[in-house]
Each structure stands twice: as structure tokens, then as C-alpha cells.
């Protein structure tokens, strides 16, 4: 599973990265986590507000930091 955090490095972007990693680890997922800070790459996903969460090239969340439980519910179906 490829997980990408889209954002310019703001506090919310960092928080989303940390909570996403925590959720993926707690679910025991095999994953690759990448920070995407290049604006052209962010815009290529059609994202206009950051932070954003992309799982296997599908935008799952944009413009907010979901809770740990919300992230688990987003990541769990993608692992199957």
C-alpha cells in the first residue's frame, strides 16, 4: 500500500503524517509512506486544500486531519 501525505510542511501536514503512520502501524499494514511537498505534484491529484491523504493514488481526505480512529477506518478497507 502506498500512502502519501500532500502538503507544504505546515503543522497540520506534519500531524497528518504522524497520525497516519500511527494508524498504519496499529493495523499492522505493509505500507510505504511518502511526504509530497511539491506544489505541482500536489495539484496533479486535484487537491486544492492541504493537508491531504492519498492511498494508492486515490485522494481520501483533503483539508483536515482526521482522528486516529477515522484514519484506521480509511486505511483498513484499502489493505484488503
C-alpha positions in Angstrom: 0.0 0.0 0.0 1.3 3.4 -0.9 0.3 6.3 1.4 1.1 9.9 0.5 0.7 13.0 2.6 0.3 16.0 0.5 1.2 19.4 2.0 3.8 22.1 2.2 5.2 21.1 5.6 2.8 23.0 7.9 1.9 21.8 11.4 -1.3 20.1 10.1 0.7 18.3 7.4 3.1 17.0 10.0 0.3 16.0 12.3 -1.4 14.1 9.5 1.8 12.3 8.7 2.3 11.2 12.3 -1.3 10.1 12.9 -1.4 8.2 9.6 1.8 6.4 10.4 0.4 5.5 13.9 -2.8 4.2 12.3 -1.0 2.1 9.7 1.3 0.6 12.3 -1.5 -0.2 14.7 -3.3 -2.1 11.9 -0.2 -4.0 11.0 -0.2 -2.8 7.4 2.6 -3.2 5.0 2.9 0.3 3.6 5.2 3.0 2.1 4.6 6.5 3.5 5.7 9.5 1.5 5.5 13.2 2.1 4.7 15.2 -1.1 5.6 18.8 -0.8 6.0 19.8 -4.5 3.0 22.0 -5.4 2.9 20.7 -9.0 2.6 17.1 -7.7 0.0 18.1 -5.1 -2.0 19.8 -7.8 -1.8 16.8 -10.1 -4.0 15.0 -7.6 -6.6 17.7 -7.9 -6.2 18.7 -4.3 -6.7 22.4 -3.6 -6.5 22.3 0.2 -3.9 20.6 2.3 -3.1 18.5 4.1 -4.4 15.7 2.1 -4.2 11.9 2.4 -3.7 9.7 -0.7 -3.9 5.9 -0.6 -2.9 4.0 -3.7 -3.3 7.1 -5.9 -6.9 7.9 -4.5 -7.4 11.1 -2.5 -9.2 10.0 0.7 -9.0 13.2 2.8 -8.3 16.9 2.0 -8.2 20.0 4.1 -8.3 18.4 7.6 -6.5 16.0 9.9 -8.8 13.0 10.7 -8.7 11.3 14.1 -6.7 8.1 14.6 -9.9 6.1 14.5 -11.1 7.8 11.3 -7.7 7.1 9.7 -7.9 3.4 10.7 -11.3 3.1 9.1 -9.9 4.7 5.9 -6.8 2.5 5.7 -8.3 -0.8 6.8 -10.5 -1.3 3.7 -7.7 -0.3 1.4 -5.5 -3.1 2.8 -7.9 -5.8 1.7 
